[in-house]
């Protein structure tokens, strides 16, 4: 997995080879767009995985860990990650935030690979 960040736009390119995983930590609000290949997306706390083909996009709707891996026959997938914008927290998240402190969005999701 290789990740490259463009300082002018804040966009991040992520190359994922077959058999590798990319990890996005606390990426709520970030927009994933598949440029090449197919990507399998799993979000922490979600019961549904999402398969995205080239040209498809998905806005990450929760914090926690989001895993990206390739699927299909392509040996490589290329994904761009646009910076997050604030997503309105759910009623439960706002209530929990009142109990433990203010809810803050991370400035950028962190990306790591294996």
mmCIF file of the C-alpha atoms, coordinates in Angstrom:
data_MODEL
# 
_entry.id   MODEL 
# 
loop_
_atom_site.group_PDB 
_atom_site.id 
_atom_site.type_symbol 
_atom_site.label_atom_id 
_atom_site.label_alt_id 
_atom_site.label_comp_id 
_atom_site.label_asym_id 
_atom_site.label_entity_id 
_atom_site.label_seq_id 
_atom_site.pdbx_PDB_ins_code 
_atom_site.Cartn_x 
_atom_site.Cartn_y 
_atom_site.Cartn_z 
_atom_site.occupancy 
_atom_site.B_iso_or_equiv 
_atom_site.pdbx_formal_charge 
_atom_site.auth_seq_id 
_atom_site.auth_comp_id 
_atom_site.auth_asym_id 
_atom_site.auth_atom_id 
_atom_site.pdbx_PDB_model_num 
ATOM 1   C CA . UNK A 1 1   ? 0.000   0.000  0.000   1.00 0.00 ? 1   UNK A CA 1 
ATOM 2   C CA . UNK A 1 2   ? 1.314   3.419  -0.966  1.00 0.00 ? 2   UNK A CA 1 
ATOM 3   C CA . UNK A 1 3   ? -0.284  6.727  0.001   1.00 0.00 ? 3   UNK A CA 1 
ATOM 4   C CA . UNK A 1 4   ? 0.595   10.104 -1.513  1.00 0.00 ? 4   UNK A CA 1 
ATOM 5   C CA . UNK A 1 5   ? -0.818  13.406 -0.249  1.00 0.00 ? 5   UNK A CA 1 
ATOM 6   C CA . UNK A 1 6   ? -1.150  16.513 -2.451  1.00 0.00 ? 6   UNK A CA 1 
ATOM 7   C CA . UNK A 1 7   ? -0.448  19.606 -0.369  1.00 0.00 ? 7   UNK A CA 1 
ATOM 8   C CA . UNK A 1 8   ? -2.363  21.958 -2.691  1.00 0.00 ? 8   UNK A CA 1 
ATOM 9   C CA . UNK A 1 9   ? -5.684  20.121 -2.623  1.00 0.00 ? 9   UNK A CA 1 
ATOM 10  C CA . UNK A 1 10  ? -5.455  17.968 0.494   1.00 0.00 ? 10  UNK A CA 1 
ATOM 11  C CA . UNK A 1 11  ? -6.331  14.923 -1.644  1.00 0.00 ? 11  UNK A CA 1 
ATOM 12  C CA . UNK A 1 12  ? -4.637  11.624 -0.877  1.00 0.00 ? 12  UNK A CA 1 
ATOM 13  C CA . UNK A 1 13  ? -3.975  8.884  -3.438  1.00 0.00 ? 13  UNK A CA 1 
ATOM 14  C CA . UNK A 1 14  ? -3.902  5.342  -2.098  1.00 0.00 ? 14  UNK A CA 1 
ATOM 15  C CA . UNK A 1 15  ? -2.537  2.429  -4.124  1.00 0.00 ? 15  UNK A CA 1 
ATOM 16  C CA . UNK A 1 16  ? -3.654  -0.964 -2.822  1.00 0.00 ? 16  UNK A CA 1 
ATOM 17  C CA . UNK A 1 17  ? -2.050  -4.125 -4.219  1.00 0.00 ? 17  UNK A CA 1 
ATOM 18  C CA . UNK A 1 18  ? -3.980  -7.386 -4.294  1.00 0.00 ? 18  UNK A CA 1 
ATOM 19  C CA . UNK A 1 19  ? -3.738  -9.011 -0.846  1.00 0.00 ? 19  UNK A CA 1 
ATOM 20  C CA . UNK A 1 20  ? -2.941  -5.739 0.961   1.00 0.00 ? 20  UNK A CA 1 
ATOM 21  C CA . UNK A 1 21  ? -5.144  -3.619 3.213   1.00 0.00 ? 21  UNK A CA 1 
ATOM 22  C CA . UNK A 1 22  ? -5.312  0.136  3.652   1.00 0.00 ? 22  UNK A CA 1 
ATOM 23  C CA . UNK A 1 23  ? -6.556  1.414  6.991   1.00 0.00 ? 23  UNK A CA 1 
ATOM 24  C CA . UNK A 1 24  ? -8.233  4.762  7.499   1.00 0.00 ? 24  UNK A CA 1 
ATOM 25  C CA . UNK A 1 25  ? -8.625  5.800  11.114  1.00 0.00 ? 25  UNK A CA 1 
ATOM 26  C CA . UNK A 1 26  ? -11.389 8.265  12.029  1.00 0.00 ? 26  UNK A CA 1 
ATOM 27  C CA . UNK A 1 27  ? -12.176 9.200  8.426   1.00 0.00 ? 27  UNK A CA 1 
ATOM 28  C CA . UNK A 1 28  ? -15.736 10.370 8.990   1.00 0.00 ? 28  UNK A CA 1 
ATOM 29  C CA . UNK A 1 29  ? -16.755 12.776 6.231   1.00 0.00 ? 29  UNK A CA 1 
ATOM 30  C CA . UNK A 1 30  ? -13.909 11.867 3.844   1.00 0.00 ? 30  UNK A CA 1 
ATOM 31  C CA . UNK A 1 31  ? -14.878 10.998 0.265   1.00 0.00 ? 31  UNK A CA 1 
ATOM 32  C CA . UNK A 1 32  ? -13.408 7.833  -1.260  1.00 0.00 ? 32  UNK A CA 1 
ATOM 33  C CA . UNK A 1 33  ? -13.354 7.626  -5.058  1.00 0.00 ? 33  UNK A CA 1 
ATOM 34  C CA . UNK A 1 34  ? -12.102 4.554  -6.896  1.00 0.00 ? 34  UNK A CA 1 
ATOM 35  C CA . UNK A 1 35  ? -9.962  5.571  -9.850  1.00 0.00 ? 35  UNK A CA 1 
ATOM 36  C CA . UNK A 1 36  ? -8.875  2.091  -10.938 1.00 0.00 ? 36  UNK A CA 1 
ATOM 37  C CA . UNK A 1 37  ? -9.781  -1.478 -9.990  1.00 0.00 ? 37  UNK A CA 1 
ATOM 38  C CA . UNK A 1 38  ? -12.341 -2.603 -7.449  1.00 0.00 ? 38  UNK A CA 1 
ATOM 39  C CA . UNK A 1 39  ? -12.337 -1.854 -3.719  1.00 0.00 ? 39  UNK A CA 1 
ATOM 40  C CA . UNK A 1 40  ? -14.012 -3.654 -0.831  1.00 0.00 ? 40  UNK A CA 1 
ATOM 41  C CA . UNK A 1 41  ? -14.846 -1.210 1.994   1.00 0.00 ? 41  UNK A CA 1 
ATOM 42  C CA . UNK A 1 42  ? -15.559 -2.267 5.574   1.00 0.00 ? 42  UNK A CA 1 
ATOM 43  C CA . UNK A 1 43  ? -16.402 0.350  8.214   1.00 0.00 ? 43  UNK A CA 1 
ATOM 44  C CA . UNK A 1 44  ? -16.141 -0.313 11.936  1.00 0.00 ? 44  UNK A CA 1 
ATOM 45  C CA . UNK A 1 45  ? -19.577 -0.651 13.490  1.00 0.00 ? 45  UNK A CA 1 
ATOM 46  C CA . UNK A 1 46  ? -21.340 -1.241 10.166  1.00 0.00 ? 46  UNK A CA 1 
ATOM 47  C CA . UNK A 1 47  ? -23.008 -4.535 9.301   1.00 0.00 ? 47  UNK A CA 1 
ATOM 48  C CA . UNK A 1 48  ? -22.781 -3.933 5.539   1.00 0.00 ? 48  UNK A CA 1 
ATOM 49  C CA . UNK A 1 49  ? -19.622 -4.024 3.456   1.00 0.00 ? 49  UNK A CA 1 
ATOM 50  C CA . UNK A 1 50  ? -19.528 -2.035 0.213   1.00 0.00 ? 50  UNK A CA 1 
ATOM 51  C CA . UNK A 1 51  ? -17.997 -3.042 -3.125  1.00 0.00 ? 51  UNK A CA 1 
ATOM 52  C CA . UNK A 1 52  ? -16.949 -0.121 -5.318  1.00 0.00 ? 52  UNK A CA 1 
ATOM 53  C CA . UNK A 1 53  ? -15.859 -0.320 -8.945  1.00 0.00 ? 53  UNK A CA 1 
ATOM 54  C CA . UNK A 1 54  ? -13.825 2.266  -10.863 1.00 0.00 ? 54  UNK A CA 1 
ATOM 55  C CA . UNK A 1 55  ? -15.680 5.578  -10.974 1.00 0.00 ? 55  UNK A CA 1 
ATOM 56  C CA . UNK A 1 56  ? -17.750 4.874  -7.860  1.00 0.00 ? 56  UNK A CA 1 
ATOM 57  C CA . UNK A 1 57  ? -17.449 6.859  -4.643  1.00 0.00 ? 57  UNK A CA 1 
ATOM 58  C CA . UNK A 1 58  ? -18.447 6.594  -1.001  1.00 0.00 ? 58  UNK A CA 1 
ATOM 59  C CA . UNK A 1 59  ? -18.511 9.121  1.822   1.00 0.00 ? 59  UNK A CA 1 
ATOM 60  C CA . UNK A 1 60  ? -17.215 7.567  5.055   1.00 0.00 ? 60  UNK A CA 1 
ATOM 61  C CA . UNK A 1 61  ? -20.045 8.077  7.520   1.00 0.00 ? 61  UNK A CA 1 
ATOM 62  C CA . UNK A 1 62  ? -18.461 7.002  10.795  1.00 0.00 ? 62  UNK A CA 1 
ATOM 63  C CA . UNK A 1 63  ? -15.306 7.310  12.824  1.00 0.00 ? 63  UNK A CA 1 
ATOM 64  C CA . UNK A 1 64  ? -13.315 4.279  13.840  1.00 0.00 ? 64  UNK A CA 1 
ATOM 65  C CA . UNK A 1 65  ? -11.474 1.995  11.465  1.00 0.00 ? 65  UNK A CA 1 
ATOM 66  C CA . UNK A 1 66  ? -12.303 1.767  7.759   1.00 0.00 ? 66  UNK A CA 1 
ATOM 67  C CA . UNK A 1 67  ? -10.579 -1.030 5.843   1.00 0.00 ? 67  UNK A CA 1 
ATOM 68  C CA . UNK A 1 68  ? -9.974  -1.002 2.093   1.00 0.00 ? 68  UNK A CA 1 
ATOM 69  C CA . UNK A 1 69  ? -8.909  -4.025 0.066   1.00 0.00 ? 69  UNK A CA 1 
ATOM 70  C CA . UNK A 1 70  ? -9.015  -4.966 -3.596  1.00 0.00 ? 70  UNK A CA 1 
ATOM 71  C CA . UNK A 1 71  ? -11.543 -7.312 -5.116  1.00 0.00 ? 71  UNK A CA 1 
ATOM 72  C CA . UNK A 1 72  ? -12.025 -8.687 -8.598  1.00 0.00 ? 72  UNK A CA 1 
ATOM 73  C CA . UNK A 1 73  ? -9.278  -9.472 -11.057 1.00 0.00 ? 73  UNK A CA 1 
ATOM 74  C CA . UNK A 1 74  ? -7.247  -6.263 -10.992 1.00 0.00 ? 74  UNK A CA 1 
ATOM 75  C CA . UNK A 1 75  ? -3.792  -6.580 -9.370  1.00 0.00 ? 75  UNK A CA 1 
ATOM 76  C CA . UNK A 1 76  ? -4.020  -3.011 -8.065  1.00 0.00 ? 76  UNK A CA 1 
ATOM 77  C CA . UNK A 1 77  ? -6.677  -0.535 -6.984  1.00 0.00 ? 77  UNK A CA 1 
ATOM 78  C CA . UNK A 1 78  ? -6.178  3.237  -6.939  1.00 0.00 ? 78  UNK A CA 1 
ATOM 79  C CA . UNK A 1 79  ? -8.345  5.295  -4.587  1.00 0.00 ? 79  UNK A CA 1 
ATOM 80  C CA . UNK A 1 80  ? -8.418  9.030  -3.932  1.00 0.00 ? 80  UNK A CA 1 
ATOM 81  C CA . UNK A 1 81  ? -9.460  10.314 -0.534  1.00 0.00 ? 81  UNK A CA 1 
ATOM 82  C CA . UNK A 1 82  ? -10.813 13.857 -0.370  1.00 0.00 ? 82  UNK A CA 1 
ATOM 83  C CA . UNK A 1 83  ? -10.490 15.667 2.961   1.00 0.00 ? 83  UNK A CA 1 
ATOM 84  C CA . UNK A 1 84  ? -13.427 15.277 5.305   1.00 0.00 ? 84  UNK A CA 1 
ATOM 85  C CA . UNK A 1 85  ? -16.003 17.931 5.890   1.00 0.00 ? 85  UNK A CA 1 
ATOM 86  C CA . UNK A 1 86  ? -17.966 18.077 9.110   1.00 0.00 ? 86  UNK A CA 1 
ATOM 87  C CA . UNK A 1 87  ? -20.747 15.501 9.300   1.00 0.00 ? 87  UNK A CA 1 
ATOM 88  C CA . UNK A 1 88  ? -23.535 16.253 11.739  1.00 0.00 ? 88  UNK A CA 1 
ATOM 89  C CA . UNK A 1 89  ? -23.257 13.842 14.657  1.00 0.00 ? 89  UNK A CA 1 
ATOM 90  C CA . UNK A 1 90  ? -26.241 11.651 15.441  1.00 0.00 ? 90  UNK A CA 1 
ATOM 91  C CA . UNK A 1 91  ? -28.391 12.374 18.490  1.00 0.00 ? 91  UNK A CA 1 
ATOM 92  C CA . UNK A 1 92  ? -26.718 9.512  20.378  1.00 0.00 ? 92  UNK A CA 1 
ATOM 93  C CA . UNK A 1 93  ? -23.234 10.856 19.537  1.00 0.00 ? 93  UNK A CA 1 
ATOM 94  C CA . UNK A 1 94  ? -24.192 14.359 20.689  1.00 0.00 ? 94  UNK A CA 1 
ATOM 95  C CA . UNK A 1 95  ? -25.596 12.995 23.951  1.00 0.00 ? 95  UNK A CA 1 
ATOM 96  C CA . UNK A 1 96  ? -22.459 10.885 24.516  1.00 0.00 ? 96  UNK A CA 1 
ATOM 97  C CA . UNK A 1 97  ? -20.344 13.966 23.725  1.00 0.00 ? 97  UNK A CA 1 
ATOM 98  C CA . UNK A 1 98  ? -22.114 15.870 26.488  1.00 0.00 ? 98  UNK A CA 1 
ATOM 99  C CA . UNK A 1 99  ? -21.261 13.086 28.913  1.00 0.00 ? 99  UNK A CA 1 
ATOM 100 C CA . UNK A 1 100 ? -17.554 12.741 28.057  1.00 0.00 ? 100 UNK A CA 1 
ATOM 101 C CA . UNK A 1 101 ? -16.640 16.110 26.561  1.00 0.00 ? 101 UNK A CA 1 
ATOM 102 C CA . UNK A 1 102 ? -17.032 18.038 23.321  1.00 0.00 ? 102 UNK A CA 1 
ATOM 103 C CA . UNK A 1 103 ? -17.262 16.093 20.050  1.00 0.00 ? 103 UNK A CA 1 
ATOM 104 C CA . UNK A 1 104 ? -14.377 17.072 17.810  1.00 0.00 ? 104 UNK A CA 1 
ATOM 105 C CA . UNK A 1 105 ? -13.654 16.033 14.224  1.00 0.00 ? 105 UNK A CA 1 
ATOM 106 C CA . UNK A 1 106 ? -10.068 15.086 13.427  1.00 0.00 ? 106 UNK A CA 1 
ATOM 107 C CA . UNK A 1 107 ? -8.488  17.455 10.915  1.00 0.00 ? 107 UNK A CA 1 
ATOM 108 C CA . UNK A 1 108 ? -7.491  14.554 8.689   1.00 0.00 ? 108 UNK A CA 1 
ATOM 109 C CA . UNK A 1 109 ? -8.048  10.844 8.832   1.00 0.00 ? 109 UNK A CA 1 
ATOM 110 C CA . UNK A 1 110 ? -4.905  8.837  9.371   1.00 0.00 ? 110 UNK A CA 1 
ATOM 111 C CA . UNK A 1 111 ? -4.039  6.222  6.785   1.00 0.00 ? 111 UNK A CA 1 
ATOM 112 C CA . UNK A 1 112 ? -1.919  3.158  7.365   1.00 0.00 ? 112 UNK A CA 1 
ATOM 113 C CA . UNK A 1 113 ? -1.220  -0.133 5.611   1.00 0.00 ? 113 UNK A CA 1 
ATOM 114 C CA . UNK A 1 114 ? 0.133   -3.520 6.444   1.00 0.00 ? 114 UNK A CA 1 
# 
